[in-house]
């Protein structure tokens, strides 16, 4: 089973992806992790990623699709893939759909973690305050100004995917504001 987790920054996509990895033996494909791993892999694709990143340029959709292709081709004994952080745009969604089709696979579910923006801001600012109170440091982008910028980018670039996957019949929304276990339970209900 292959799924996409959608939702604004801080909605809990990474947390829920990890629960699916632990509970269903799925493989999380996080583009940030894949890029960092590729950069140090020494493979042809990895060298391409390293060159682009070292120049400070953005990695192209073609490179990301190439990395995803490598992961899909690697196969293995697992419960499917979780796409976390990809696709972010309609063009990426089309490219991912084409790749999956070419490889005889499909996206089985696109799950939107639905959250209220005001509560989301409170959650993220609370997360930052808790980290500092515990003697740690908050993420550099866990502040109100950065969050508003990230939310604007989400609504401009990524939220159109909701309509895209809805039209394909793949989209299901779950309440992203419940406890971690409540959200995981709702996702489990969607996946069956």
C-alpha positions as CSV (number, residue, x, y, z in Angstrom):
1,X,0.0,0.0,0.0
2,X,1.4,3.4,-1.0
3,X,0.1,6.6,0.7
4,X,0.7,10.3,0.7
5,X,0.4,12.4,3.8
6,X,-0.7,15.9,3.2
7,X,-1.2,18.9,5.6
8,X,0.4,22.1,6.5
9,X,3.7,22.4,8.4
10,X,3.4,21.2,11.9
11,X,0.3,19.1,11.3
12,X,2.1,15.9,12.4
13,X,2.9,14.2,9.1
14,X,6.3,13.1,10.3
15,X,5.0,11.7,13.6
16,X,2.2,9.8,11.8
17,X,4.6,8.5,9.2
18,X,6.8,7.1,11.9
19,X,3.8,5.4,13.5
20,X,3.1,3.7,10.2
21,X,6.7,2.7,9.8
22,X,6.6,1.1,13.3
23,X,3.1,-0.4,13.1
24,X,2.8,-1.5,9.5
25,X,6.4,-1.9,8.3
26,X,6.0,0.8,5.7
27,X,8.9,2.8,4.3
28,X,8.9,6.5,4.8
29,X,10.1,8.5,1.8
30,X,10.9,11.9,3.1
31,X,12.5,14.0,0.4
32,X,14.8,15.8,2.8
33,X,16.1,12.5,4.2
34,X,16.5,11.1,0.7
35,X,18.5,14.1,-0.5
36,X,20.8,14.1,2.5
37,X,21.4,10.3,2.1
38,X,22.0,10.6,-1.7
39,X,24.4,13.5,-1.3
40,X,26.8,11.2,0.6
41,X,26.0,7.9,-1.2
42,X,28.7,8.2,-3.9
43,X,26.2,7.0,-6.6
44,X,25.7,8.7,-9.9
45,X,22.4,10.2,-8.7
46,X,24.1,11.1,-5.4
47,X,26.9,12.9,-7.1
48,X,24.3,14.9,-9.1
49,X,22.5,15.8,-5.9
50,X,25.7,16.8,-4.2
51,X,26.7,19.1,-7.1
52,X,23.4,20.8,-7.1
53,X,23.2,21.3,-3.4
54,X,26.9,22.4,-3.1
55,X,26.1,25.2,-5.7
56,X,23.2,26.2,-3.4
57,X,20.6,25.5,-6.2
58,X,17.3,23.8,-5.6
59,X,17.1,20.2,-6.6
60,X,14.9,19.7,-9.6
61,X,11.7,17.6,-9.7
62,X,13.5,15.2,-12.1
63,X,16.2,14.5,-9.5
64,X,13.7,13.9,-6.7
65,X,11.7,11.6,-9.0
66,X,15.0,9.8,-9.8
67,X,15.6,9.3,-6.1
68,X,12.1,7.9,-5.6
69,X,12.6,5.6,-8.6
70,X,15.7,4.2,-6.9
71,X,13.8,3.5,-3.7
72,X,10.9,1.9,-5.5
73,X,13.3,-0.3,-7.6
74,X,15.1,-1.4,-4.4
75,X,12.0,-3.3,-3.5
76,X,12.3,-5.2,-0.2
77,X,9.9,-6.7,2.2
78,X,7.8,-3.9,3.6
79,X,4.2,-2.8,3.8
80,X,4.5,-0.1,1.1
81,X,5.7,3.5,0.9
82,X,4.7,6.7,2.7
83,X,5.3,9.9,0.8
84,X,6.0,12.6,3.3
85,X,6.9,16.1,1.9
86,X,6.4,15.0,-1.7
87,X,4.6,15.8,-3.9
88,X,4.4,19.5,-3.1
89,X,3.1,20.8,-6.4
90,X,0.7,19.6,-9.1
91,X,3.6,19.0,-11.5
92,X,5.3,16.8,-8.9
93,X,2.0,14.9,-8.4
94,X,1.7,14.2,-12.1
95,X,5.3,13.1,-12.2
96,X,4.9,10.8,-9.2
97,X,1.7,9.4,-10.7
98,X,3.5,8.7,-14.0
99,X,6.4,7.0,-12.2
100,X,4.1,4.8,-10.1
101,X,2.1,3.8,-13.1
102,X,5.3,3.0,-15.1
103,X,6.4,0.8,-12.2
104,X,3.1,-1.0,-11.9
105,X,2.2,0.6,-8.6
106,X,-0.3,3.3,-7.5
107,X,-1.1,5.7,-4.8
108,X,-3.7,4.0,-2.7
109,X,-4.6,6.9,-0.4
110,X,-3.8,10.6,0.0
111,X,-4.5,11.5,3.6
112,X,-5.0,15.1,4.6
113,X,-4.2,15.9,8.3
114,X,-6.8,18.7,8.8
115,X,-5.9,21.4,11.3
116,X,-7.1,24.8,12.3
117,X,-4.4,27.3,11.5
118,X,-4.8,29.3,14.7
119,X,-4.5,26.1,16.8
120,X,-1.6,24.9,14.6
121,X,0.3,28.2,15.3
122,X,-0.3,27.7,19.1
123,X,0.9,24.1,18.8
124,X,4.1,24.9,17.0
125,X,4.9,27.9,19.3
126,X,4.2,25.7,22.3
127,X,6.5,23.0,20.9
128,X,9.3,25.6,20.6
129,X,8.7,26.9,24.2
130,X,8.7,23.3,25.5
131,X,12.0,22.6,23.8
132,X,13.6,25.7,25.3
133,X,12.1,24.9,28.8
134,X,13.5,21.4,28.6
135,X,17.0,22.9,28.1
136,X,17.1,22.3,24.4
137,X,16.7,24.6,21.4
138,X,13.7,25.2,19.3
139,X,13.8,24.6,15.5
140,X,15.0,27.7,13.8
141,X,11.7,27.9,11.9
142,X,9.4,27.4,14.9
143,X,8.5,31.0,15.3
144,X,5.4,32.9,14.3
145,X,6.9,34.8,11.4
146,X,8.6,31.7,9.8
147,X,5.4,29.7,10.4
148,X,3.3,32.2,8.6
149,X,5.7,32.1,5.7
150,X,5.7,28.3,5.6
151,X,1.8,28.3,5.8
152,X,1.6,30.7,2.9
153,X,3.9,28.6,0.8
154,X,1.8,25.5,1.7
155,X,-1.5,27.2,0.6
156,X,0.1,28.6,-2.6
157,X,1.9,25.4,-3.7
158,X,0.7,22.3,-1.9
159,X,-3.0,22.9,-1.0
160,X,-4.0,22.5,-4.7
161,X,-3.1,18.8,-4.3
162,X,-6.2,18.4,-2.1
163,X,-8.4,19.0,-5.1
164,X,-6.2,16.9,-7.3
165,X,-6.4,13.8,-5.1
166,X,-10.1,14.5,-4.3
167,X,-10.9,14.4,-8.1
168,X,-9.0,11.1,-8.4
169,X,-11.0,9.7,-5.5
170,X,-7.9,9.1,-3.4
171,X,-8.3,11.9,-0.7
172,X,-9.5,11.3,2.8
173,X,-9.3,13.9,5.5
174,X,-8.6,13.1,9.2
175,X,-8.7,15.4,12.2
176,X,-5.1,16.3,12.7
177,X,-5.7,18.0,16.1
178,X,-6.4,14.9,18.1
179,X,-3.8,13.1,20.2
180,X,-1.1,11.3,18.3
181,X,-2.9,8.0,19.0
182,X,-6.3,9.4,18.0
183,X,-4.9,10.6,14.7
184,X,-3.1,7.3,14.1
185,X,-6.4,5.4,14.8
186,X,-8.2,7.5,12.3
187,X,-5.5,6.9,9.7
188,X,-5.7,3.1,10.5
189,X,-9.4,3.3,9.8
190,X,-8.8,4.8,6.4
191,X,-6.1,2.2,5.5
192,X,-8.2,-0.7,6.8
